[in-house]
Amino acid sequence: MKNLMLAIILCFSSYQVSAQIEVSTNPIAVLFEAIPLTINKPINQDFGVGLDILAVPGAGTVIYYAKGRYYFSPRMGADRFHIGTFLGGVSDSFGIGFFVGQKIMSAKGVFLDLGVGLGRSFGGDVPLLPYGQLHVGYRFGRKTM
């Protein structure tokens, strides 16, 4: 699993600096000593892929999600209302699920990303995988598509 996550991170980091990429974090989780990081790559105006990682060092837990999003009526490219699917889970379980959300984008590239969803777990003690997102981030590269 660690090799898969490393391969995904290397794939995202191999894009040129001029390519459009979004990096965000959850400021509330940071207050509780968690380390949240999200990397998103808009593919075109309506579709994007991403990776969410939430590490909680005190508990020894890592939560990870690989996700795809479809944006309805984007104004600045890969923004506004979206639906998506995710694969991922907690350290000992894996699952798949769906989510809905809203990305509010500023002209300078700063954004607020909100989302909520639910998935089915295929292992571990928890049968459901919750998905929640309250992230603040920045879009590197072109600000619009």
DSSP file (Angstrom, degrees, kcal/mol; ACC not computed):
  #  RESIDUE AA STRUCTURE BP1 BP2  ACC     N-H-->O    O-->H-N    N-H-->O    O-->H-N    TCO  KAPPA ALPHA  PHI   PSI    X-CA   Y-CA   Z-CA
    1    1 A M     >        0   0    0      0, 0.0     4,-2.3     0, 0.0     5,-0.2   0.000 360.0 360.0 360.0 -39.7    0.0    0.0    0.0
    2    2 A K  H  >  +     0   0    0      1,-0.2     4,-2.3     2,-0.2     5,-0.2   0.874 360.0  52.7 -64.0 -35.7    2.8    2.4    0.8
    3    3 A N  H  > S+     0   0    0      2,-0.2     4,-2.2     1,-0.2    -1,-0.2   0.880 108.2  50.8 -66.6 -37.2    4.3    1.7   -2.7
    4    4 A L  H  > S+     0   0    0      2,-0.2     4,-2.2     1,-0.2    -2,-0.2   0.928 111.4  47.1 -64.7 -45.5    1.0    2.6   -4.3
    5    5 A M  H  X S+     0   0    0     -4,-2.3     4,-2.4     1,-0.2    -2,-0.2   0.897 112.0  50.9 -63.5 -39.6    0.7    5.8   -2.4
    6    6 A L  H  X S+     0   0    0     -4,-2.3     4,-2.5     1,-0.2    -1,-0.2   0.903 109.4  50.6 -64.0 -41.3    4.3    6.7   -3.3
    7    7 A A  H  X S+     0   0    0     -4,-2.2     4,-2.1     2,-0.2    -2,-0.2   0.898 110.8  48.8 -63.7 -40.5    3.7    6.0   -7.0
    8    8 A I  H  X S+     0   0    0     -4,-2.2     4,-2.2     2,-0.2    -2,-0.2   0.923 112.0  48.5 -65.6 -44.0    0.6    8.3   -6.9
    9    9 A I  H  X S+     0   0    0     -4,-2.4     4,-2.2     1,-0.2    -2,-0.2   0.910 111.8  49.3 -63.2 -42.1    2.4   11.1   -5.2
   10   10 A L  H  X S+     0   0    0     -4,-2.5     4,-0.9     2,-0.2    -1,-0.2   0.873 108.6  54.0 -64.5 -36.6    5.3   10.8   -7.7
   11   11 A C  H >< S+     0   0    0     -4,-2.1     3,-0.6     1,-0.2     4,-0.3   0.934 111.5  44.3 -62.2 -46.1    2.9   10.9  -10.6
   12   12 A F  H >< S+     0   0    0     -4,-2.2     3,-1.0     1,-0.2    -2,-0.2   0.874 113.5  50.7 -66.3 -37.0    1.3   14.1   -9.4
   13   13 A S  H 3< S+     0   0    0     -4,-2.2    -1,-0.2     1,-0.2    -2,-0.2   0.598  95.0  72.8 -79.5  -9.2    4.7   15.7   -8.6
   14   14 A S  T << S+     0   0    0     -4,-0.9    -1,-0.2    -3,-0.6    -2,-0.2   0.564  72.6 106.6 -83.3  -6.6    6.1   14.9  -12.1
   15   15 A Y  S <  S-     0   0    0     -3,-1.0     6,-0.0    -4,-0.3    -3,-0.0  -0.358  81.5 -98.8 -68.3 151.9    4.0   17.5  -13.8
   16   16 A Q    >   -     0   0    0      1,-0.1     3,-1.2     2,-0.0    -1,-0.1  -0.253  31.2-111.1 -65.8 159.6    5.7   20.6  -15.0
   17   17 A V  T 3  S+     0   0    0      1,-0.3     4,-0.1    -3,-0.1    -1,-0.1   0.831 117.8  58.2 -62.5 -32.0    5.5   23.8  -12.9
   18   18 A S  T 3  S+     0   0    0    123,-0.1   124,-0.7     2,-0.1    -1,-0.3   0.651  86.1 100.9 -75.0 -13.9    3.3   25.5  -15.5
   19   19 A A  S <  S-     0   0    0     -3,-1.2     2,-0.5   122,-0.2    -4,-0.0  -0.349  85.3-104.2 -69.3 153.1    0.7   22.7  -15.2
   20   20 A Q        +     0   0    0     22,-0.2     2,-0.3   121,-0.1   121,-0.2  -0.683  52.4 157.4 -83.5 124.3   -2.4   23.3  -13.2
   21   21 A I  E     -A  140   0A   0    119,-1.6   119,-3.3    -2,-0.5     2,-0.4  -0.992  27.5-145.5-145.0 146.6   -2.3   21.6   -9.8
   22   22 A E  E     -AB 139  40A   0     18,-3.0    18,-2.6    -2,-0.3     2,-0.4  -0.946  10.4-172.2-119.4 135.3   -4.1   22.3   -6.5
   23   23 A V  E     +AB 138  39A   0    115,-2.2   115,-2.5    -2,-0.4     2,-0.3  -0.990  16.6 163.4-124.7 132.4   -2.8   21.8   -3.0
   24   24 A S  E     -AB 137  38A   0     14,-2.3    14,-2.3    -2,-0.4     2,-0.3  -0.942  17.4-164.9-145.5 166.2   -5.0   22.2    0.1
   25   25 A T  E     -A  136   0A   0    111,-2.3   111,-2.8    -2,-0.3    12,-0.1  -0.939  29.4-111.4-145.2 165.2   -5.2   21.4    3.7
   26   26 A N     >  -     0   0    0     -2,-0.3     4,-1.5   109,-0.2   109,-0.2  -0.896  22.1-163.9-102.2 108.2   -7.8   21.3    6.5
   27   27 A P  H  > S+     0   0    0      0, 0.0     4,-0.9     0, 0.0    -1,-0.1   0.786  87.8  54.2 -65.9 -26.8   -7.1   24.1    9.0
   28   28 A I  H  > S+     0   0    0    106,-0.3     4,-0.7     2,-0.2     3,-0.4   0.901 105.6  51.7 -73.6 -40.3   -9.3   22.6   11.7
   29   29 A A  H >4>S+     0   0    0      1,-0.2     5,-2.0     2,-0.2     3,-0.9   0.850 102.6  60.5 -64.2 -33.2   -7.6   19.2   11.6
   30   30 A V  H ><5S+     0   0    0     -4,-1.5     3,-1.5     1,-0.3    -1,-0.2   0.858  97.3  59.7 -62.2 -34.6   -4.2   20.9   12.0
   31   31 A L  H 3<5S+     0   0    0     -4,-0.9    -1,-0.3    -3,-0.4    -2,-0.2   0.785 103.6  51.8 -62.9 -26.8   -5.5   22.3   15.4
   32   32 A F  T <<5S-     0   0    0     -3,-0.9    -1,-0.3    -4,-0.7    -2,-0.2   0.019 124.4-101.8-100.9  26.6   -6.0   18.7   16.6
   33   33 A E  T < 5S+     0   0    0     -3,-1.5    25,-0.4     1,-0.2     2,-0.3   0.751  79.2 133.8  62.0  30.1   -2.5   17.6   15.6
   34   34 A A      < -     0   0    0     -5,-2.0    -1,-0.2    22,-0.2    22,-0.2  -0.718  52.4-136.8-100.7 159.7   -3.5   15.8   12.4
   35   35 A I  E     - C   0  55A   0     20,-3.2    20,-2.2    -2,-0.3     2,-0.4  -0.846  26.5-179.3-120.1  93.3   -1.6   16.3    9.1
   36   36 A P  E     + C   0  54A   0      0, 0.0     2,-0.3     0, 0.0    18,-0.2  -0.759   4.3 170.6 -95.5 139.3   -4.1   16.6    6.3
   37   37 A L  E     - C   0  53A   0     16,-2.6    16,-2.7    -2,-0.4     2,-0.4  -0.982   9.6-174.3-147.0 133.9   -3.0   17.1    2.6
   38   38 A T  E     -BC  24  52A   0    -14,-2.3   -14,-2.3    -2,-0.3     2,-0.5  -0.997   3.0-170.6-129.5 134.3   -4.9   17.1   -0.6
   39   39 A I  E     -BC  23  51A   0     12,-2.3    12,-2.4    -2,-0.4     2,-0.4  -0.993  10.3-175.4-123.6 123.5   -3.5   17.2   -4.1
   40   40 A N  E     -BC  22  50A   0    -18,-2.6   -18,-3.0    -2,-0.5    10,-0.3  -0.930  12.3-163.6-120.1 144.0   -5.9   17.7   -7.0
   41   41 A K  E     - C   0  49A   0      8,-3.4     8,-2.1    -2,-0.4     2,-0.3  -0.922  15.0-145.0-127.0 104.4   -5.1   17.7  -10.8
   42   42 A P  E     - C   0  48A   0      0, 0.0     6,-0.3     0, 0.0   -22,-0.2  -0.542  11.0-169.7 -66.1 127.6   -7.9   19.2  -13.0
   43   43 A I        -     0   0    0      4,-2.2     2,-0.2    -2,-0.3     5,-0.2   0.873  67.6 -27.0 -84.9 -43.2   -7.8   17.2  -16.3
   44   44 A N  S    S-     0   0    0      3,-1.8     3,-0.3     0, 0.0    -1,-0.2  -0.812  87.7 -65.7-151.5-167.4  -10.2   19.6  -18.1
   45   45 A Q  S    S+     0   0    0     -2,-0.2    33,-2.5     1,-0.2    34,-0.3   0.855 130.6  30.2 -55.9 -37.9  -13.0   22.1  -17.3
   46   46 A D  S    S+     0   0    0     31,-0.1    25,-3.2    32,-0.1     2,-0.4   0.528 115.0  52.3-105.7  -9.0  -15.3   19.4  -16.0
   47   47 A F  E     + D   0  70A   0     -3,-0.3    -4,-2.2    23,-0.2    -3,-1.8  -0.978  50.5 165.2-138.5 143.3  -13.2   16.6  -14.6
   48   48 A G  E     -CD  42  69A   0     21,-1.8    21,-2.9    -2,-0.4     2,-0.3  -0.985  19.2-146.5-150.5 159.4  -10.4   16.2  -12.1
   49   49 A V  E     +CD  41  68A   0     -8,-2.1    -8,-3.4    -2,-0.3     2,-0.3  -0.888  23.9 169.9-123.9 157.3   -8.5   13.6  -10.0
   50   50 A G  E     -CD  40  67A   0     17,-2.3    17,-2.4    -2,-0.3     2,-0.4  -0.971  28.2-133.1-159.9 172.6   -7.0   13.8   -6.6
   51   51 A L  E     -CD  39  66A   0    -12,-2.4   -12,-2.3    -2,-0.3     2,-0.4  -0.992  15.9-164.9-137.4 125.3   -5.4   12.2   -3.6
   52   52 A D  E     -CD  38  65A   0     13,-3.2    13,-2.4    -2,-0.4     2,-0.4  -0.930   8.2-179.7-109.9 134.0   -6.3   12.9    0.1
   53   53 A I  E     -CD  37  64A   0    -16,-2.7   -16,-2.6    -2,-0.4     2,-0.5  -0.997   6.2-177.9-133.1 130.4   -4.1   11.9    2.9
   54   54 A L  E     -CD  36  63A   0      9,-2.9     9,-2.8    -2,-0.4     2,-0.5  -0.952   8.0-171.3-128.1 110.5   -4.8   12.4    6.6
   55   55 A A  E     -CD  35  62A   0    -20,-2.2   -20,-3.2    -2,-0.5     7,-0.2  -0.874  10.3-168.9-103.9 132.9   -2.2   11.3    9.1
   56   56 A V  E >>> - D   0  61A   0      5,-3.0     5,-1.6    -2,-0.5     4,-1.3  -0.846   5.1-173.7-118.5  90.5   -2.8   11.3   12.8
   57   57 A P  T 345S+     0   0    0      0, 0.0     3,-0.2     0, 0.0    -1,-0.1   0.845  79.7  56.3 -58.0 -38.9    0.6   10.6   14.4
   58   58 A G  T 345S+     0   0    0    -25,-0.4   -24,-0.1     1,-0.2   -25,-0.0   0.845 117.0  35.2 -62.8 -34.2   -0.6   10.3   18.0
   59   59 A A  T <45S-     0   0    0     -3,-0.8    -1,-0.2     2,-0.1     3,-0.1   0.544 104.9-126.1 -95.2 -10.1   -3.0    7.5   17.0
   60   60 A G  T  <5 +     0   0    0     -4,-1.3     2,-0.4     1,-0.2    -2,-0.1   0.813  62.9 140.2  68.2  30.2   -0.8    5.9   14.4
   61   61 A T  E   < -D   56   0A   0     -5,-1.6    -5,-3.0    29,-0.0     2,-0.4  -0.850  35.4-169.6-111.6 141.4   -3.6    6.2   11.8
   62   62 A V  E     -D   55   0A   0     -2,-0.4     2,-0.4    -7,-0.2    29,-0.3  -0.996   3.4-167.5-128.3 126.3   -3.4    7.1    8.1
   63   63 A I  E     -D   54   0A   0     -9,-2.8    -9,-2.9    -2,-0.4     2,-0.4  -0.949  13.8-180.0-111.7 132.0   -6.6    7.8    6.1
   64   64 A Y  E     -DE  53  89A   0     25,-2.4    25,-2.2    -2,-0.4     2,-0.4  -0.983  11.4-177.9-137.7 144.4   -6.2    7.9    2.3
   65   65 A Y  E     -DE  52  88A   0    -13,-2.4   -13,-3.2    -2,-0.4     2,-0.5  -0.987  13.1-161.5-141.4 130.6   -8.5    8.5   -0.6
   66   66 A A  E     -DE  51  87A   0     21,-3.1    21,-2.7    -2,-0.4     2,-0.3  -0.946  32.7-179.5-102.1 133.8   -7.9    8.6   -4.4
   67   67 A K  E     -DE  50  86A   0    -17,-2.4   -17,-2.3    -2,-0.5     2,-0.4  -0.928  29.3-153.4-140.2 157.3  -10.8   10.4   -6.0
   68   68 A G  E     -DE  49  85A   0     17,-2.2    17,-1.7    -2,-0.3     2,-0.4  -0.981  18.9-162.1-126.8 142.6  -12.3   11.5   -9.3
   69   69 A R  E     -DE  48  84A   0    -21,-2.9   -21,-1.8    -2,-0.4     2,-0.5  -0.961  13.1-158.1-129.3 143.0  -14.7   14.5   -9.6
   70   70 A Y  E     -DE  47  83A   0     13,-3.1    13,-2.0    -2,-0.4     2,-0.4  -0.989  18.9-150.3-116.1 126.0  -17.1   15.7  -12.2
   71   71 A Y  E     - E   0  82A   0    -25,-3.2     2,-0.5    -2,-0.5    11,-0.2  -0.815   3.2-144.9-100.8 131.3  -17.9   19.5  -12.1
   72   72 A F  S    S-     0   0    0      9,-2.5     9,-0.3    -2,-0.4     7,-0.0  -0.827  77.3 -15.0 -92.8 127.9  -21.3   20.8  -13.2
   73   73 A S  S    S-     0   0    0     -2,-0.5    -1,-0.2     1,-0.1     8,-0.1   0.894  80.6-162.9  50.1  56.7  -21.2   24.3  -14.9
   74   74 A P        -     0   0    0      0, 0.0    -1,-0.1     0, 0.0     6,-0.1  -0.418  15.1-169.3 -69.5 145.5  -17.7   25.4  -13.9
   75   75 A R  S    S+     0   0    0     -2,-0.1    -2,-0.1     2,-0.1     5,-0.0   0.803  87.5  22.3 -98.4 -40.9  -16.8   29.1  -14.2
   76   76 A M  S    S-     0   0    0     68,-0.1    69,-0.2   -31,-0.1     4,-0.1   0.135 124.9 -83.5-114.4  17.4  -13.1   29.1  -13.7
   77   77 A G  S    S+     0   0    0     67,-0.2   -32,-0.1     2,-0.1   -31,-0.1   0.659 107.9  15.3  81.9 118.6  -12.4   25.4  -14.6
   78   78 A A  S    S+     0   0    0    -33,-2.5     2,-0.3     1,-0.2   -32,-0.1   0.929 102.7 109.9  53.1  53.6  -12.8   22.6  -12.1
   79   79 A D        +     0   0    0    -34,-0.3    -1,-0.2     2,-0.1    25,-0.2  -0.906  45.4  35.8-145.0 174.2  -14.8   24.6   -9.6
   80   80 A R  E    S+ F   0 103A   0     23,-2.7    23,-1.1    -2,-0.3    -7,-0.1  -0.366 101.7   5.0  76.5-154.7  -18.3   24.9   -8.2
   81   81 A F  E    S+ F   0 102A   0     -9,-0.3    -9,-2.5    21,-0.2     2,-0.3  -0.302  73.0 167.8 -65.7 137.5  -20.7   22.0   -7.6
   82   82 A H  E     -EF  71 101A   0     19,-2.4    19,-2.3   -11,-0.2     2,-0.3  -0.983  26.8-153.6-147.1 157.5  -19.3   18.5   -8.2
   83   83 A I  E     +EF  70 100A   0    -13,-2.0   -13,-3.1    -2,-0.3     2,-0.3  -0.897  27.9 161.7-122.0 158.8  -20.0   14.8   -7.6
   84   84 A G  E     -EF  69  99A   0     15,-2.3    15,-2.1    -2,-0.3     2,-0.3  -0.975  31.6-122.4-163.7 176.9  -17.4   12.2   -7.4
   85   85 A T  E     -EF  68  98A   0    -17,-1.7   -17,-2.2    -2,-0.3     2,-0.3  -0.938  23.2-161.4-128.4 152.7  -16.2    8.8   -6.4
   86   86 A F  E     -EF  67  97A   0     11,-2.3    11,-2.1    -2,-0.3     2,-0.4  -0.974  11.9-160.3-137.0 151.8  -13.4    7.7   -4.1
   87   87 A L  E     +EF  66  96A   0    -21,-2.7   -21,-3.1    -2,-0.3     2,-0.3  -0.986  52.0  72.2-121.7 136.8  -11.3    4.6   -3.4
   88   88 A G  E     +EF  65  95A   0      7,-2.3     7,-2.3    -2,-0.4     2,-0.3  -0.991  39.6 179.2 156.8-162.4   -9.5    4.4   -0.1
   89   89 A G  E     -E   64   0A   0    -25,-2.2   -25,-2.4    -2,-0.3     5,-0.2  -0.995  39.6 -43.2 163.9-159.0   -9.9    3.9    3.6
   90   90 A V  S >  S-     0   0    0     -2,-0.3     3,-1.2   -27,-0.2   -27,-0.2  -0.443  70.8 -80.9 -97.8 174.2   -8.2    3.6    6.9
   91   91 A S  T 3  S+     0   0    0    -29,-0.3   -28,-0.1     1,-0.3    33,-0.1   0.801 128.1  27.8 -47.3 -40.4   -5.0    1.7    7.7
   92   92 A D  T 3  S+     0   0    0     31,-0.1     2,-0.3     2,-0.0    -1,-0.3   0.376 117.5  56.1-110.5   4.9   -6.7   -1.7    8.0
   93   93 A S    <   -     0   0    0     -3,-1.2     2,-0.3    30,-0.1    -3,-0.2  -0.952  56.5-163.5-136.5 158.2   -9.8   -1.3    5.7
   94   94 A F        +     0   0    0     -2,-0.3    28,-3.8    -5,-0.2     2,-0.3  -0.980  20.2 148.2-138.6 146.6  -10.4   -0.4    2.1
   95   95 A G  E     -FG  88 121A   0     -7,-2.3    -7,-2.3    -2,-0.3     2,-0.3  -0.944  34.4-117.6-163.4-175.5  -13.6    0.7    0.3
   96   96 A I  E     +FG  87 120A   0     24,-1.7    24,-2.9    -2,-0.3     2,-0.3  -0.968  35.3 151.5-136.0 148.7  -15.3    2.7   -2.4
   97   97 A G  E     -FG  86 119A   0    -11,-2.1   -11,-2.3    -2,-0.3     2,-0.3  -0.946  32.9-112.5-163.3-176.9  -17.9    5.5   -2.1
   98   98 A F  E     -FG  85 118A   0     20,-2.0    20,-1.8    -2,-0.3     2,-0.3  -0.893  25.7-178.8-128.3 156.3  -19.5    8.6   -3.6
   99   99 A F  E     -FG  84 117A   0    -15,-2.1   -15,-2.3    -2,-0.3     2,-0.3  -0.971  15.8-148.1-150.3 163.7  -19.5   12.2   -2.5
  100  100 A V  E     +FG  83 116A   0     16,-2.3    16,-2.4    -2,-0.3     2,-0.3  -0.932  29.3 151.5-128.7 155.0  -20.9   15.7   -3.4
  101  101 A G  E     -FG  82 115A   0    -19,-2.3   -19,-2.4    -2,-0.3     2,-0.4  -0.973  35.2-121.1-168.2-178.4  -19.3   19.0   -2.8
  102  102 A Q  E     -FG  81 114A   0     12,-2.4    12,-2.9    -2,-0.3     2,-0.5  -0.997  13.0-160.5-141.1 130.7  -18.7   22.6   -3.7
  103  103 A K  E     -FG  80 113A   0    -23,-1.1   -23,-2.7    -2,-0.4     2,-0.6  -0.970   6.7-160.9-114.9 122.0  -15.4   24.4   -4.6
  104  104 A I  E     - G   0 112A   0      8,-3.0     8,-2.2    -2,-0.5     2,-0.4  -0.907  14.9-165.5-104.6 117.3  -15.4   28.2   -4.3
  105  105 A M  E     - G   0 111A   0     -2,-0.6     6,-0.2     6,-0.2     2,-0.2  -0.838   9.1-149.7-110.9 136.6  -12.6   29.6   -6.3
  106  106 A S    >   -     0   0    0      4,-2.5     3,-1.4    -2,-0.4   -30,-0.0  -0.619  30.4-112.5 -95.9 163.8  -11.1   33.2   -6.1
  107  107 A A  T 3  S+     0   0    0      1,-0.3    36,-0.1    -2,-0.2    -1,-0.1   0.736 116.3  57.5 -66.0 -22.9   -9.6   35.0   -9.1
  108  108 A K  T 3  S-     0   0    0      2,-0.1    -1,-0.3    35,-0.0     3,-0.1   0.441 122.6-100.9 -89.5  -0.8   -6.1   34.8   -7.4
  109  109 A G  S <  S+     0   0    0     -3,-1.4    30,-2.3     1,-0.4     2,-0.3   0.398  80.1 128.8  99.8  -2.7   -6.2   31.0   -7.1
  110  110 A V  E     - H   0 138A   0     28,-0.2    -4,-2.5    26,-0.0    -1,-0.4  -0.678  36.1-179.4 -84.2 140.2   -7.2   30.6   -3.4
  111  111 A F  E     -GH 105 137A   0     26,-2.1    26,-2.3    -2,-0.3     2,-0.4  -0.958  30.6-142.3-142.1 159.9  -10.2   28.2   -2.9
  112  112 A L  E     -GH 104 136A   0     -8,-2.2    -8,-3.0    -2,-0.3     2,-0.5  -0.991  21.8-164.4-117.9 126.3  -12.5   26.7   -0.3
  113  113 A D  E     +GH 103 135A   0     22,-3.0    22,-2.8    -2,-0.4     2,-0.4  -0.956   8.5 179.9-121.2 117.6  -13.4   23.1   -1.0
  114  114 A L  E     +GH 102 134A   0    -12,-2.9   -12,-2.4    -2,-0.5     2,-0.3  -0.919  10.6 155.4-117.3 141.1  -16.4   21.5    0.9
  115  115 A G  E     -GH 101 133A   0     18,-2.2    18,-2.5    -2,-0.4     2,-0.3  -0.987  19.8-171.0-162.8 154.8  -17.6   17.9    0.5
  116  116 A V  E     +GH 100 132A   0    -16,-2.4   -16,-2.3    -2,-0.3     2,-0.3  -0.992  22.2 141.1-147.8 143.0  -19.5   15.1    2.2
  117  117 A G  E     -GH  99 131A   0     14,-2.7    14,-2.1    -2,-0.3     2,-0.3  -0.961  31.7-130.5-166.7-178.0  -20.0   11.5    1.2
  118  118 A L  E     -GH  98 130A   0    -20,-1.8   -20,-2.0    -2,-0.3     2,-0.3  -0.996  18.8-176.5-150.1 144.5  -20.3    7.9    2.3
  119  119 A G  E     -GH  97 129A   0     10,-2.1    10,-2.3    -2,-0.3     2,-0.5  -0.841  28.0-107.0-137.2 174.3  -18.7    4.6    1.1
  120  120 A R  E     -GH  96 128A   0    -24,-2.9   -24,-1.7    -2,-0.3     2,-0.3  -0.908  29.4-142.2-107.1 128.9  -18.7    0.9    1.7
  121  121 A S  E     -G   95   0A   0      6,-2.5   -26,-0.3    -2,-0.5   -32,-0.1  -0.697   9.2-163.9 -91.5 142.3  -15.8   -0.8    3.5
  122  122 A F  S    S+     0   0    0    -28,-3.8     2,-0.3    -2,-0.3   -27,-0.1   0.141  71.7  15.0-110.0  17.4  -14.5   -4.2    2.4
  123  123 A G  S    S+     0   0    0      3,-0.3     3,-0.3   -29,-0.2   -30,-0.1  -0.975  90.3  48.8-172.6 171.9  -12.5   -5.0    5.5
  124  124 A G  S    S-     0   0    0     -2,-0.3   -31,-0.1     1,-0.2   -30,-0.0  -0.236  94.0 -63.1  79.7-172.1  -11.8   -4.0    9.1
  125  125 A D  S    S+     0   0    0      1,-0.0    -1,-0.2     2,-0.0   -32,-0.0   0.649 110.7  77.7 -89.9 -17.9  -14.3   -3.4   11.8
  126  126 A V        -     0   0    0     -3,-0.3    -3,-0.3     1,-0.1    -1,-0.0  -0.848  57.6-165.8-101.0 118.5  -16.2   -0.4   10.3
  127  127 A P  S    S+     0   0    0      0, 0.0    -6,-2.5     0, 0.0     2,-0.4   0.725  73.6  55.5 -75.6 -19.7  -18.7   -1.3    7.6
  128  128 A L  E     - H   0 120A   0     -8,-0.2    -8,-0.2   -33,-0.0   -33,-0.0  -0.890  68.1-149.9-116.3 144.7  -19.1    2.3    6.4
  129  129 A L  E     - H   0 119A   0    -10,-2.3   -10,-2.1    -2,-0.4     2,-0.2  -0.938  17.4-151.4-109.4 110.4  -16.4    4.8    5.2
  130  130 A P  E     - H   0 118A   0      0, 0.0     2,-0.4     0, 0.0   -12,-0.2  -0.521   7.0-160.7 -78.1 150.6  -17.3    8.4    5.9
  131  131 A Y  E     + H   0 117A   0    -14,-2.1   -14,-2.7    -2,-0.2     2,-0.3  -0.985  18.2 160.9-132.9 122.5  -16.0   11.2    3.7
  132  132 A G  E     - H   0 116A   0     -2,-0.4     2,-0.4   -16,-0.2   -16,-0.2  -0.997  11.4-174.3-140.2 145.1  -15.8   14.8    4.8
  133  133 A Q  E     + H   0 115A   0    -18,-2.5   -18,-2.2    -2,-0.3     2,-0.3  -0.978  20.1 161.2-146.4 128.4  -13.8   17.7    3.5
  134  134 A L  E     + H   0 114A   0     -2,-0.4     2,-0.3   -20,-0.2  -106,-0.3  -0.767  32.6 162.9-139.8  90.7  -13.4   21.3    4.6
  135  135 A H  E     - H   0 113A   0    -22,-2.8   -22,-3.0    -2,-0.3     2,-0.4  -0.863  31.0-159.1-120.5 146.1  -10.2   22.4    2.8
  136  136 A V  E     +AH  25 112A   0   -111,-2.8  -111,-2.3    -2,-0.3     2,-0.3  -0.977  34.9 145.9-116.8 134.9   -8.5   25.7    2.0
  137  137 A G  E     -AH  24 111A   0    -26,-2.3   -26,-2.1    -2,-0.4     2,-0.4  -0.839  40.2-111.2-154.6-171.0   -6.0   25.6   -0.8
  138  138 A Y  E     -AH  23 110A   0   -115,-2.5  -115,-2.2    -2,-0.3     2,-0.6  -0.996  18.5-136.4-138.4 139.3   -4.2   27.2   -3.7
  139  139 A R  E     -A   22   0A   0    -30,-2.3  -117,-0.2    -2,-0.4     2,-0.2  -0.870  22.1-156.2 -97.2 116.6   -4.2   26.5   -7.4
  140  140 A F  E     +A   21   0A   0   -119,-3.3  -119,-1.6    -2,-0.6     2,-0.2  -0.622  59.9  17.2 -88.9 151.9   -0.7   26.6   -9.0
  141  141 A G  S    S+     0   0    0     -2,-0.2  -122,-0.2  -121,-0.2  -121,-0.1  -0.616 119.5  11.2  88.5-150.5   -0.3   27.3  -12.7
  142  142 A R        -     0   0    0   -124,-0.7  -121,-0.1    -2,-0.2     3,-0.0  -0.371  62.8-148.9 -62.6 137.9   -3.1   28.8  -14.7
  143  143 A K  S    S+     0   0    0    -36,-0.1     2,-0.3  -123,-0.1    -1,-0.1   0.749  81.3  28.6 -82.7 -24.4   -5.9   30.1  -12.6
  144  144 A T              0   0    0      1,-0.0   -67,-0.2   -37,-0.0   -68,-0.1  -0.897 360.0 360.0-130.1 162.1   -8.6   29.4  -15.2
  145  145 A M              0   0    0     -2,-0.3  -100,-0.1   -69,-0.2   -68,-0.1   0.399 360.0 360.0-106.5 360.0   -8.8   26.8  -17.9
